[in-house]
Amino acid sequence: MKDDRVKSAALGVLESAWREDRGYCLPNADVYPHMWLWDSCFHSMAWASLHDERSVAELTHALAKQFANGFLPHMVYAGPNTVYRGPRSDVSCFTQPPVYALAMTWAGRQGLAVPGDLSAKISRALSYFTARRFRNGLAFVVHPWETGCDDSPRWDSWYGGSDWNAPGWLARDTQLVGATEFSGDEGDAIWNTEFVCAPSLFNGILSHAFLLASELTGDDAHRRVSFEVGEAMDERLWDDRQGMYVDRPVVGGGESHRAPTLDGVLSALGSVRRDRALACLDQLRDPSRFAAPWGLRYLPPADPRYLPDTYWRGPAWPQLEFLVVQACRRWGEEDLADEIARRARRAIVASGWSEYWNPETGAGRGARPQTWAALAAAL
């Protein structure tokens, strides 16, 4: 499909999910009937690539429920909610990866006017992590939901197995919410007695976000934090044997934190060492690792956990393909970025604008259409 037709189709996906009265897209009204933080940031970047002012509107609404301490909730409830995600009834009390700095930068690069108060909100959101969620130079999360990669094989040790379809898996999600400690003032999640982890991907996105925020605001302190997080990643998360970044358990866990997922390659987005970033990205060329006919696998095909049709067990994902392209461009791998973007566009269209797809066949899986598939317009 030619680029103009891809953009036209992407616009159709976004407009079908747009809620004018709320100022954002529902990712999929049947499966995901609320607002998710990083989904809306990806929507914003897709809108911006179409030069549509709804980019700024969606990003504004994604940040509208920010707590006084800077915390951004990962969900804003758009209707009845039956799942407990903390002590507040209007929003979740967990967060998600800070891709909002990239969303704001992206809108500006497309020539859209971004209100000045958004950069202040983003600075406060990033500083929340250094103030409330930092240990040994790395940000930590207190539930797998906060990583965006909810059921990654990296969490298997905390869940007691690798069978995502097992009846106890969702029950374990609920147990981990019950083990979460929330602040007494605003209700944000601050600790967990059973699950605390410093994930490589989350920290890679955070390091990159601080770098972008320094460019947006001129704040040298943000640049220093970006470098410090990147250094801590190299010191504490680098796995020389695999040539990628791994996670670091803080409370609970086990060997699953070393699972060779795309997270560990994508962490190059926030690395400060060129040699290591390029070692990660080189695996995107390798058919025995992450390169597949229809995009990037989440796990290498030889891994016993690899299930290319199963949620977070191997499929390709639009938002990860998009972030990988940004990591490649950051390190000057333009040809690789172009090839990944080309394959991702082709796969998104072939999958029917799906939530995720089988990287071997291109068959769509999950919710369809899913609004972050509109990132094809940004690729």
N, C-alpha and C positions, 0 to 999 in steps of 0.2 A: 504494500500500500504506500502511495506517495506521501511525502511529508504533509502536504496541505490536507490530504484526506485523513491522515492520522490526527492532525490537530482538530479537524472538524469533528471527528468521532470522539476525541477526548473531551471536547467542549460539550458534546451531547451527554456524555457520562456525568460530567460535573453538573450540568444544568438539570438533569433528571433527579439529582440528589440534593439540589440547593433548596434551602428553606429560607425564603425571604424574611419571614418574621423572626428568624433566629440569627441570620447572618452567617450561616455555615452549612456545609454539606453533611448529611448523614452518610457514613461510609457505605452502608447498605441497610435500608429501612427495615428489612425483615430480620437480618442477622445481627446488625450493629445499630440499634435505634437511638444511640446517644452520641455525644461529641467526644472524640478521643483526641488528646493533645497532639501526638505526633502525626496522626492522620491529617488533622486540620493543617498542620504545618506543611505536609506534603501537598495537600490540596492547594494551599496558598502558592506553592512553587509552580504547580501545574497551571493555575489561573494566571500567574504572572507570565508564564511562557506563552500564554495566549493574549497577553497585553490587556487583561481584563481587571478592572478595579476591584472585583470581588476578591482578588488576591489579598489586598490590604484589609478588606472587611473581615475575611476569614481569619487572618492572623490576629487582628484586633480582638475578635471574639475568643480566639484560643487563649489569649492572655487576660481576658476580662475578669476571670475568677481568681486572680492571683491573691494569695494570702498576704497579710501585712508584712510577714517575715520574708517574703520573696518566693515562697513555695508555689509551684504551679501544679494543680491536680491533673491526673491523667485522664479523667472523665468528668464531663458536665452532664448531668442527667437531663434528658430532653422529655422525659415522661416517667411513668411508674417504674420503680427500680426495686427488685426483690433480692439483690445480692449485696451482702454487707461488705463495704470497702472502707470502713472507718466510721468515726462518730458523727460525721456530717451528713445531712439528708439531701443536700443540693449537689454535692460533688464527691468524687472519690478522694481519699486522703493519701493515695499513693501518687507517684509521678511517673514520667516517661523520659526517654533520652532527649537531651536539649537541642533538638534540630531547629529551634526557633531562631537562633542567630543566623543560620544558613538561610532560612526562609526570608528573613528581613533583608539580608544581603542580596538574595536572588531577586526580590521585588525591586530593589534599587537598581540592580544591573539591567533590569528590563525597562527602566525609565519611569517606574511608578513612583508617585509621591508617597512617602511613608511618614506618618505623624511622628514628631520628635519624641513624644512620650513613650513610644514603643521601645526605643533603644534603652531608655531608663528602666523600663520593666524587664527587658531582657538582661540587663546588667544585674539587676536585683535577683532575678531568677538564677543566674549563674553563681552569684555570690552566696546564694543559699547553700549550695553544696559545700563550699569551703568553710562556711560557718557551722553547718549542722550535720554534714554527711561526709566528713573527711577523716581519713586515718592513714598515716604514713604516706601522705602525698597523693592518695587516690580516693576518689569518690566511691562510696559503697551504696548498694541497694538493699532493700529489706523485704522484697518479694519478687519472684520472677516476672510478675506483671510489669515491673518498673523497667525492665530491659527492652520491652517491645517484642522480644523473642520468647514468648511466654513459656513454651514447652520444649525449649531447646534440649538436646541431649546433654548439654553442660549441667543441667539441673538434676540429672538422673540419680546421683548419689543422695540428694536431699529427698527424692521421692521414693527411694528404695527399689528402683528398677528402671528398665528402659522401655517398658510396654506402655506407650502413651494411651492406648485404648483400654487399659486395665480399669476396672470399676473404681478403684481407690484413688486414681490420679486426680480427678476433680475434687474428691473429698480432701485430698492433701492440700490443694489450693486453699480450701476453707480453713483447714487446720493452721496453715501458715498465716492467714489473716488473723486468726485467734491468738497467735503467738506474737503479733506485732504490738509494739508500744507506740502510742500516739501522744503528741505533745498536749499538755493540759491547757495551753492558751488558745491554739487555733486548730488543733486536731491533726496536723500533718504527721505522717509516719516517721519515726525517728530511730527505731531499733526493732530487732526481732530476736527472740530467744532461741529460735530454731534455724533461721535462714538470714545470714548476712554475707554478702559477697561483693568484691570489687571486680566488676566485669571489664574485660578488655575493650569491648565495643563501646560500652557506655562511656568509659574514660577516654577512648579515642575521639568520640563525638564531642565530649566535654572539652578536651584540649583544643580541638578545632574550633569549637564555639567561642572559647575565650580569645583565640587568635582573631576570629572574625569580629568579635565585640570590640577588641582593641582598635581595629581598623574603622569601625563604625563610630566609636566614641572618642578616639584619640587617647584612651586611658592606658598608659604604659603598664599599670599594675595588672591589667587583664593579660597583656602579652607575657608578663613574667609568670603568671599562674599557668598560662598555656604551656610554657616551656617546662615549668616544674612538674606538671602532670605528665607531660611527655617523657621527661627524665625518669619519673617514678614508674611509668609503664615499662621503660627499658630495663630498669633495675629489678622490678618485682614481677613483671608479667611476661617477659620474653622467654620463649622456649626454643633454645638453640637447635635442639634435635629436630623439631618440626618446622623451624623457620617461620614461626608465627607467634602471635601473642595468645596467652591463655588467661583464664580468670584466676582470681585468688580468693579462696574461701576464708571467711573471717569467723563465722559461726556455722558449725555443721559442715556438710559436704563430704567430698572424697575425690577419688580419681577422675570422676566425670568432668571436672573443671578443665581437664586437658583435652577434651574431645575436639577433634580437628574440624571445627565448623567454620563457615564463612566469616563469622565474627572475628576470628583471630587474624584473618587476612585484611578485613575491612578496617581493623584498628589502625592500619597504616595511615588512615585519614588524620590521626592526631599524633603520629610518631614524630620524634625530633631527630631521628637518625636515618639518613638517606639509605644507607646500606641495608638496614633492616626493613624499611618501607618497601624497597625494591625487591627484597627477598620474599616478602609477603605477596606483592603484586605479581611476581613471576609465576606464582601458582595458579593464577587466573588464566594462564596460557596452556596449562597442562591438562590434557584430557583424562589423565589418571587421578587428577585432583579435583578442581572445581569447574573447569571448562567443559561444557556439555553442548550438544547440538542446538538446544533451545534455551541458552542462557547459562546461568551459574548455579551449580548445585550448592545446596547448603552443607552437604557432607560429601566426602570423596566416595566414589562408587564401591570401593573395596571395603569400606567400613561396614561391619556387620549390622550397624544400626541404620544403614541407608535404606530409606523407603521413599522413592521419588514421588509417590502420590499422597504421602501422609504428612499432615500438619507439622511443620518444624522438624521433620525427620529426613528432609532431603530436597523438597521442592525449591524452585526459584521464586523469588519475591520481587515485585516491582520496586519497593522502597529500598531494598538492599542493592539491587542493580543500579539504581540511581546514585546511591551513596558511594558505591564502588567506582562509578565513573568520576565522581568528584575526587576521590582519593587518587585515582590515576592521573587526573589533570593536575592535582596539587604537586605531584612528583614528576611532572613532565612526560608522562607516558601517554602522549596524545593518540598515537596509533592504536594502542590497546584500549584506551577510553572510547575511541570512535567505533571499534569493532564490537565492544561489549554493548554500547548504546544501540548499534544497528541490530544486533541479535535480540536485545531486549525489546525494542520496538516491534520487531517482527513477531516475537513470542507473545507479547501483550495482546496484539491484534488477533493472532491465531487462537489464543486461549479464550477469546470472547470477553476480554477486559476483566479477567478473573482476579480474585484475591491473591492466588498463587497458582503455579502450574508445574506439570511434570517436565523437568529439564531435558529428558531423553526424547519425549514425544511431542511436547508442546500442548498436551491436553490440559484444559483449564480445570482448576480445583477450587474448593472453597466457595465463598460468596461470589455471585456474578450478576450484574457488574459490581465491582468494588472500586470506590472512587480513587484510591491511590494508584490504580492502574492508569489513570489519566496522566501520570508522570511521563507517559510516552510522549506527551507534548513537550516535556522538558528534556527529553533524551534526543 
